[in-house]
Amino acid sequence: MSTITRRTALGAAVGAAGLALAGPTASAGAATAPTGAARTAPTAGSAAAGPAPAAFDEVYLGRRIKGGAPHGGGHHGGHHTGDYSVTIDGEELHVMRNADGTWISVINHYEPLATPKAVARAAVRELQGAPLVPLTLA
Amino acid sequence: MTVRKNQATLTADEKRRFVDALLELKRTGRYDTFVTTHNAFIMSDTDNGDRVGHRSPSFLPWHRRFLLEFERALQSVDTTVTLPYWDWTADRTARSSLWAPDFLGGTGRARDGQVTDGPFARSGNRWTVNVRVDGRDYLRRDLGAGGRQLPTRAEVDSVLAMETYDTAPWNSSSDGFRNHLEGWRGVNLHNRVHVWVGGQMATGVSPNDPVFWLHHAFIDKLWADWQARHPGSPYLPAAGTPDVVDLRDTMRPWNDVTPADMLDHTRHYTFDTAA
């Protein structure tokens, strides 16, 4: 078991998946999808009308949850999707703002909630004490 | 020719072969590459940026190709295996045979959500969750938690009745069939089923739960059912649309397939019912 960056993982996976890729250009399209798309897209915080939500910093069910402008690009290559970042015990929770202003995270991806704080709290409940980890592969 | 069957009608032998092929793909590492690809698109598909696999018109053709790749991988293990579909309007409780120990196993235990029976339980040591976003390496479920209900047949029919495939702004706020089927708007079909299963199915690494494939095989069938009801309604958008996959644009990560190529499923498989 090794922990690697998301970008490395994506490249490795696309190669290993045996998907029909034409070469380096095609591979790069998939391998860089998260960073490339995030870079060219409007930031998550501006995806919908209205101001970015308020920052928060609280202990919820024993976990330190924080939200607000990201600091220094995050721990793992700055893969947050915009100008709003959420962490649980210091580890980044990947969050995204929907077009209607609601939010989701990688933990509760299919269930939009009203605010990033609500998304952070939902993730804490779902984690049941488990730590967030950078994308991990065998 | 591949025939995709309702999971409720599979024989014991068909279930065993499907499960064995899943376990073999898992053993060799091929299974996990599909999980990684899915999560990459989950995290990069954004409403105001480039979007391919989700929250966009190509949600349906992208997943059709994704399932075809996976089905071919299964068939490289056992040529008789096809993807079953789960009609969650009919098999709508945790007591369904879908969740029996001889098929996918059941819901998770209260303490930590861990699935403890069936071929994917941690005790079998054949289904370590390697591609993950938190520290837990075992399959988890929380079927119907909080009293949530699966979509009904009437709700499905209300979405199948929609005439238009998709509409601007071609994202999670769109009107039209695709977004109501995906579930960001309206009665919420696809997204709700992910949440109903819970555990990994509620996350970006949802294909870690094998039920992902049976769920999406049914979503795929609903697209075919909609096409049959609306033969005059084309895939949209047709051309020149920023950030989304038009009819004849190629889709990442394959870059050799367009939505137009995916419109006719009968070139690849049929269903066990008249569409």
Interface residues (C-beta under 8 A of the other chain):
Chain A: M1 R6 A9 L10 A12 A13 V14 A16 A17 G18 L19 A20 L21 A22 A26 G29 A30 A33 P34 G36 A37 A38 T40 A41 P42 A44 S46 A47 A48 H79 T81 H94 M96 R97 N98 A99 D100 V106 I107 N108 H109 Y110 E111 P112 E126 L127 Q128 A130 P131 L132 V133 L135 T136 L137 A138
Chain B: G29 R30 D32 T33 F34 T36 T37 N39 A40 F41 I42 M43 S44 D45 T46 D47 N48 G49 D50 R51 R55 E69 D112 G113 T128 N130 V131 R132 V133 D134 G135 R136 P169 N171 S172 S173 G183 W184 H190 N191 R192 H194 V195 A202 T203 G204 V205 S206 D243 R252 P253 W254 N255 D256 V257
